[in-house]
Amino acid sequence: MFIRPKKPTPLAHVRYSMEDLGYKIDSADGRVRSIATNETFDYDAIGDKKQAHDMYQKLAVAASRAMLDYLADELQMEAIAVPSSNEPHCHVYATHQALHKEKLVVIVVGNGNLAGIWGWNVLVKQGANEGTAIQYIKDCQAQGAGVLVLNPNMNIVAPDGVAETYNSFIGPSTPIRGSETAEEHVGYIWSQLLRDAPVKSIAFITYNTAGIAIVDVLKYDYRRFVEKTACVAFIDSTHTLYELGEGALAWLKRGAQQWETTADADAMDVSTDRVGCSAVLVENTTEFREMTPALCKDSVVEYVLAYLDRGPIPNAAEFGPGWMAADSLPSDKSDEKSDNLTEPDNIEVSQTTQQVQDDGYIGWE
């Protein structure tokens, strides 16, 4: 007779602060330093590898949460509860009156990280200036733009009411309505906060998998997206062009750019076939691919600010529909035609455009 094993009892979830772990984030240079010695965190200096890895993981979570406090306390950003403070929620972070300014920069990080953090590994080993979007926020704000930092990976709430990521929490949890996934979070923020805001010109800065969510919005709420959005700056984006219609493809060519990591800028050509827009290489010879956003910061900010001043592309909604069903994807001949869709005058407006425009962003009407 087989004995059914007992179901394991979830262990109590412990949230360590930086102080609990004996570390701090230096306010002068953003580095993670020992409170006792003021030395930066050194993984290799901890003799036992298991102990070193355990401390590294704990510091990653603690430092990431500390940066959320930094956004609210030091940068004076408003923590906006999503969907509301009356139910399980996460927060997005906005500079003062960000949603009421003429120009707005929206920052969306990639898979697994908390709001504004490019890579927790870079945060722990190199510091906040390289591992987070803090310098992006400061530079954009200094030029008069509002900044909104999304939080796409906080998708669940623990039993004690604290929002968590799937990477940081194991055990019973409650999904956050509208933020069950990263893509749904971005779609919810677009439809509930951005689409009808008085902002006239929006620029998105997206890292890695965040590009997928932005292209989804472009696809499914094409007309309203292009009427409000000046540009998208993709950094190492993993989005594809699958099912994008002629309008979305034409808009990407004129309203987006990719910054792509390479270890040797002279040894690689830039291909735009996958991302659908112009691309530039960012030489990154560090051990961290997640250093790329810090390395291309000046170039990205310059691009974004210039396009915010230009504003959304005039009459971009006339480019055509934002998406196509899989069974109606263009033939090779149609592909050749779409390569020339660079100006509104060259584009025939599809008869299905109005239907797509009225659909809005699927799931959030």
N, C-alpha and C positions, 0 to 999 in steps of 0.2 A: 504494500500500500504506500502510495506516495504521500508525503506530507506537504501540504501547500505552504509555501513560505509566507511568513507574515509580511504584509505591506509595510515598507520602511516608513518610519515617521520622519517628515521633513525636519531638518535641523533648523534651529533658530537662526534667522538671518541677522548677522551682525554688520552694522554700518560703521566703519571706522572713519574718524576724522583724521586730518593730517596730524593734528596734535597727538591723537591716540597712538599714531605710528612713530611719533618722534620726529616729524618733518614739518616743514613749512614751505610756502611759495614765497620766495624773496620778492618784496615789493619793488626793489630797485631793478632787477634784471629778469624777473619771472622764473628763475631757476628753482627747482625742487632741492631744498637744502636741509641738512640735519639741524635740528634745533640745538643740539648739544655742541656740535663741532663747526657748524656753518658750512660743512663740506657738501658738495653736490652729491646726489644719489649715484652710487657706483655699484652696479650689479656684480661686477667681477670681484669687487673687494669683499663681498660676502662669501666666505669659504664654502659653505654648504649650498649646493646648487638648488636643492629643494627649498631651502629656507630663502635663498635669493629670489627664486621664482615666486614664492608665496608673497614676499614683501613687495615685489614688483607688481603683482596683480592687485594687492590691496591698495598700494599707492596709486595705481591707475584709476581705480574707482574713486578713492578719496580726493585725488587731485582734480578729477573731472567734476565732482560735485562742488569742490571749492571754487572752480571757475564759474559755475552758475551763480554762486554768491558774489563773485567778483563782478559779473555783468550787472547784477542788481545793485550792489552796494557801492562799488568803486566807479563804474561807468554810469550809474544812476539810470539804468534801463528799467522800464516797467515790465514786471512779470505778469503777462496776460494769461489767465486760466483758460485752457481749451479742453472741452467745449465750454465749461463754466465751473465756477467754484462750488456749485451746489451738487456736484456729482463727481465720480472719478475723473481726474484730469491731470494734464501735464501743463507746462508753461512754455510760452514763446516770449521773446524779449525784445522790447521796442525802445528806441531812444525817444526823448521827449517829443511828443506830438508827431511822431513819425508818420502815422497814417493820415495826417492832415497837411503834410508838406507837399509841395509840387513834385519833388523827386524822392524816390525811395529805393534803397538797395536792400534786397532780400537775400540772406545768406543761408544756404542749406548744406549741411554736412553729409558725409557718406555713411555707409552701413555701420551700425553698432555704437557710434559715438554720441555723446550728449551735445546739447546745443552749443555751436560755436567752436567745437573741438575737431580739428582735422585728424589728429591721431593721438590716442592716449600714450602710445609709446614715445612719440616725440615730446609730448608734454612732460613726461616723467624724466626722460634722459636729456632733453635739450632745453626745455622750459616753455613757458606760456607764449613768449613772443614768436616762437617757431611752430608750436604745436596747436595754437588756437587762432581764431579770427580776430583777436583783440586789435591788432594793428590795422586790419581792414576796416574795422568799425571806427576807429579813431580817425583814419585818413578820410573816409567818406563823410563822417560827421563834420570834420574840419572844413569840408567844402560845401557845407550847407544841406547835405542830403540826410534824410531820415534813414534809419537802419532797423530792419526787423530780422531777428535771428530765430529760425525755426528749430524745432526739437523733434525730428521725425522718428527717432528710435526709442523714445519713451512711450511705449505702447500699452503698458499694463500698470496696475496699481496693486501693491502688496496689501495684505490684510490690515496693516496698520495705517493705510491711507497714503503711503508715500509712492510716488510714481517711480517706476523702474524700467529698465530695458530687459529684453529677453536674455541678454548676455550677463546681466548683473544680478539676476534674481532667479532662484529655483524654488518652486513651491506653488501653492494655490495663489491665484491672482485674478484680478478683474480687468478685462480689456477696457481701454479708454475709448469711448464713443467718438467715432470720426478719426481716430488715430490708431486703429487696430493694426495697421501696417504703416511703413514709411510713406508709401505712395498715397494711402488714404489720408494721412496727416497733411501732406502738401495739398492734396485736392480740397480738403476741408478748409484749410487756411485760405486758399485761393477764393473759394466760393463764399466763405463767411466773413473774412476780414479784408481781402484785397480787391476783389472784383468790383465792389460798389463803393470803395473808399474814394474820397475826394482827390487822392493822389493822381497826378496827370501822367507821370512817367516812372515806370518801374524797371529796375535792372535786377536780374537774378545772378548770383554767384553760387555755382553748385560744384560740389566735389564728389567725384567717383559715382556711386550708385544714385546720388541725388539727381543726376541728370535724367534718369529714367522717369522720375516723377514729374519733372518739369515738361518733358516731351509728352507725357500723358495729358497734361493740362492743355498744351498746344494742340494736341490731336483732338480732344473731345470738347474743348470750349474755344475753338479756334478764333471765331470772330472777336469775342470779348477779350481774349488773351492778346491778340495782336493790336487791338485798339488801345490797350493799356500798357503794353510792355515795349520798352525801348530796345532791350537786348538781353541775351543770356551769355554769361561767361562760364563755359564748361572747363573744369580742371580735371583731367584724367577721367572724363565721363565715360560711363559704360552703356549709354543709351544706344539704341539702334533706330533704323528708319523704317522698321516693319510697319506696314499698313498706313504710313503717312501719305496723305494726299498731296496734290500738286501745290496747293496753297501753303501747307506746312513746310514742304521741301523748299519752296521759293523763299519763304520767310527765314528759314534757317540760314540760307545762303547770305542773306542781307542783314540778319539781326542776331547772329551768334558767332562765337569763336571758341575754339578748343585750345587749351594749353596742355601739352602732352609730355610726359616724362620720358627722358632718354638718358642713358649713361654717357653717350657721346654724340653731341649735336652734329658733328661732321660726318658721322657714319650711317645716318638714317634719313631717308626722305619722309616728308610728311604726307600721309594719305588722308584725304577728306572723304573718301567713299563711305566709310563706316559712320561718321558723325554728321555728314551733310553740311558742313560749314568749313570755313577756313581754319587752319590749325597752325600753331607754332610750337616748336620744341623747347622744352625747358631742361637744360642740362643739370642733372642731379647725380652727383658722384658720392653722396653720403650713403650710409647704410639704411636709410629710411626713405622709402618711396613717399611716405606721408610728409616729407619735408618740401615737396614740390609747391604746395600753396604758398609757403613762406618765400620760396625762391622766386616765384613769379608775381609776388604781391604788387610791386610797383607797376608792372605792365598791365595787370588785370584792373587795378584801380584806375589807371589812366584811361583804359578802354571804356570802362563802365561810366566814368564821369563824362567822357566825351559823348557817349551815346545817350546818356540821360539828358544832356543839354540839347541834343538833336531831337529827342522825343520819339514816340512810336512812329513807325513808317506810315506816311500818309496813304490812305486808301488800301492798306494791306489786306483788309477783309475781302477785297475784290480779286485777290489772287486765286480764290477757289476754295473748295472744301478742305477741312483740316485732316480728314481721315478717309480711308477707303476700306470696305470690307475685303476680307481675304480673297473672296472669289471674284473681286473686281479690280485686283491690282493691275497696274498698267503693263502692257506688253513691252517688248524691247523697243518698238517704234515709239510708244508713249514715253518711255524712259528718255529717248533721245530728245523728244520735245521738251520734257521737263528740265533738261540741262540748260535750256535757254530761257527759263523763266526767271529773269532777273529784274524786270520792270513791270509794273501793273499793265501797261499798254500792250505787252506781249502775251497776256494771259486771257484765255477765254473762260468766263465764269461758268462753272458747272451748274446744271439745272438742279442738282441736289444740294447746292450750297445752303439755301435757306433752311432746309430740313436739319442739316448738321448744326447750323448756328442756333436753332431753336432747341436742340437737344441739351445744350449746356454741358456742364461737366457731369458725367454720368454718376449718379448716386448721391449728389448733393444739391439737387434742385429743391 
